[in-house]
Amino acid sequence: MPEHPGFDAAPSLLITGGGGLAEIAESARLAEAAGFAGAWTTEFYDRSATVSLAAMAAATSKITLGSAIAYGFGRTPLVWAAEARDLDELTGKRLILGLGTGTRRMQQDWHGLDGEHPAPRMEELVPLLRRLLRLNEGPIAHDGRFYRLHVKPTLPVGPPPRTDLPIYLAGVNPRMIQAAGRVGDGLVGHPLFTAEYVRDIARPALADGAAHAGRDAQIPIAGYLTCSVNEDRDVARQAARATVAFNSTVKTYRVVHRHHGWEKHAERIREKWTAGNFAAAVDAVPDEMVDTITLSGTREEVRTRYAERWRGVYEHTLLWPPAFTGMDGVRNVIDAFAITPDSTNAD
């Protein structure tokens, strides 16, 4: 797939928050020193994407900072607008706000929602969030299908840093990807995405969504790419295999497996994982899945494979070290893709 002129000249680093805020900030600092295009952070039940972004902003000055993803339904539209204003100011307008729904069970069990109709709900949320960013222009009264909001400021409201703050939406299945094309400024691609799935499913669904909304611009994708680097290639590949196994347990993402004929593999992985036999679940991931979904191996191998298979697939390639590899995994990825020499030891 040829590169598009709007594609990043360098990939971005996607940082998992398991090591704490200090390591998140340090990872972002190292990524900037290494010449990466950006640093993106995640959100989970033990980590806030917005607080992580604030920590990354304090540690950097130039690179793009993004969330991949923050839970769109985990905060009210009003709170989202306020936090987006603050983060865009704090980052010096370097922010890309990536929002996702999580799975239906996450919506139900983590956020107390019914989990129904996530795509239409997101299609209502994003335009409302954009209106709230312009609250300085006057009161807002909204009575929608999913949100009711009436705000009449009693004190002056200043203008936001940007009214055109980029808002990306995560999606795996075509309907949610269409939502990104309808109301988003970009799509956050899932870790299970393959180059073929992007070409055959994601790009057409984005275009369909954009056409439905009367938009003619190409919608960019910020795509996860599991990147496991180690001098011992077997160690690197086993870490990548474990990441694929974890993501393959979720039935919501089975659409990618179906596209490649991996349904039996996915079901076997899920059965073993559900039974608590995690090692067997990891071993059930065939080499074909590891090679098609991830970048894994030695420094030289991942650089070569990136150039051959992944360069130009995404406008923003988010290299994602396996979370359990910690700062060693982060440093290995940075070392493999650094543009600035000796950047992993930069002061």
DABEL-V411241 format. One line per field, one symbol per residue. ss: DSSP state (H for helix, E for strand, L for the rest). A space follows every 10 residues. Layout:
ss: ???
//
This chain:
ss: LLLLLLLLLL LEEEELHHHL HHHHHHHHHH HHHLLLLEEE ELLELLELHH HHHHHHHHHL LLLEEEELLE ELLLLLHHHH HHHHHHHHHH LLLLEEEEEE LLLHHHHHHH HLLLLLLHHH HHHHHHHHHH HHHLHHHLLE EEELLLLEEE ELLLLLLLLL LLLLLEEEEE LLLHHHHHHH HHHLLEEEEL LLLLHHHHHH HHHHHHHHHH HHLLLLLLLE EEEEEEEEEL LLHHHHHHHH HHHHHHHHLL HHHHHHHHHH LLHHHHHHHH HHHHLLLHHH HHHLLLHHHH HHHLEEELHH HHHHHHHHHH LLLLLEEEEE LLHHHHHHHH HHHHHHHLLL LLHHHLL
//
